Amino acid sequence: MNALLKATRLTKRYDGRGGCVDIDLEVYPGEVLCIVGESGSGKSTLLNALALRSDIDGGALMYTTREGEALDLLTLAEARKRLLSRTEWGFVHQNARDGLRRNVSAGANIGEPLMAIGARHYGRLRDTAADWMSRVELDAARIDELPSAFSGGMQQRLQIARNLVTGPRLVFMDEPTAGLDVSVQARLLDLLRTLTSKLHLAAVIVTHDIGVARLLAHRLMVMKDGRVVESGLTDQVLDDPQHPYTQTLVASVLPV
């Protein structure tokens, strides 16, 4: 099976330092990869680089489309990048307010990405929006309410629906459960696990929470000071961590 996304020695620096350095990774169709590390480890910098939301200083980044076309993302025209972000990719922000349009209804938030790729039939757009609200466990009867009328966890589910409605193959998620109450977080994690499995969706998820990684990820990458210090199958890394930093992370959350 060919990798969906492949990075080789990917580097992104700020003022000549920090960021992420010489990152190698592969993401396969239907696979959930979690990138974990403390604040300042470079994990969010890496996520934004992979999603082409920031310039990249060095290395290579390739993506294989649903038609099997291998794209060099670092030389891709801007118009093609925008099309990828609208059709094959999604990006879920840590704060749902950054991923939603606050002045339009829940239904319009879900329908807008479809309109951006040519959908125009109002009735079908509304039906699709209602269906996706149900899929992410929101009351479809609230389709005309503004995002501000929903709780934080509901807004995050609305943002997820907005990202998945176009049928992407790969979704980037930046701390999707951060800032939520434990019970709300657990419900959202169950939803994410169900959706990625049912939709055969590949995901790259950044988190500082080892528990989130254990529940969602097939594979795990641990970052420290902008570099990957350990990677492998999630259970293998968490049950038998080799690097001292990974051992510290695991010991701080899991009983020893």
Order of alpha helices (4+ residues) and beta strands (2+ residues): beta-beta-beta-alpha-beta-beta-alpha-beta-alpha-alpha-alpha-alpha-beta-alpha-beta-alpha-beta-beta-alpha-alpha
